[in-house]
Amino acid sequence: MSRLVPARCPGEAIGSSLPTRGLRERNAWRPAIAALAAAVLLISCATAPPQAVPPGPFEPLAEGEGFLVIHVDTRFAVEKIDAGRVPIARDLQPGDYLWLVRIQAGRYRWSTVRLAAQTVGSSSIRLEAVAETKEKEFEFAVEPGRINYPGHLVIGSPDHSAGIAAGVEIRNRNHSAMAVRKLLRSHAELMAAHPVHYAGTSDDEFLDFYTRERDRLRRPTPKAAARSEASR
């Protein structure tokens, strides 16, 4: 479990204005502003989360890639969720979310959860997890060629009646059966084509068992195989 550490938001930025000494001097700023805007655009593109895999037909995974299931239930608006240097989610409103992304295989950890500015009374505060998400429960490993389920990231409050004033807790729960049911409805083709694997640190063989049983039921029984052979 991790607790978010509160810190007061910075105040409003102090406004500044350039002296207006004529059209020529004002125009001199335009190339610099355009360059700055382009740089900001490049940075934002470079740090954008991976795109969600849409339902229906899908592109094959590249070498060394796996699918990552992102399962988040948050009671508060979230500004960002990162896994180390990899941005995962941005600007989530309160709610329950589940989606798939492509990601390079490797070891990861839910490292940063930053809430959007929250209001308590007349104050605007920001709560941000910094070092508290180093517990083992937030670690996971993505294996190539598989659908990797790392757990259900639950962001809530220990006292629902008090809301954010009581603090914020983050847990990584294993709700793999729930995730499978939802993914079978939204991504049936993808689920049928890849093994499903629990990527968290606890011992849980449910998803491996699910994959084995799914594949076993696909294989024809000896009688069905004999009938198929006889009909040729």
Protein Blocks (a to p, Z undefined) as FASTA:
>chain_A
ZZdddddddddddddddddebjklmmmmmmmmmmmmmmmmmmmmmmpccddddehjdddd
dehiacdddddddfbdcfbdcehjacfbgciaeddddddddddedddddfbdcdddddeh
jbccddddfklmmcfklgccddehiacdebjcddddfblknmmmnopadddddffklmmm
mmmmmmmmlmmmpccddfbfbdcfklmmmmmmmmmmmpccfklmmmmmmmZZ
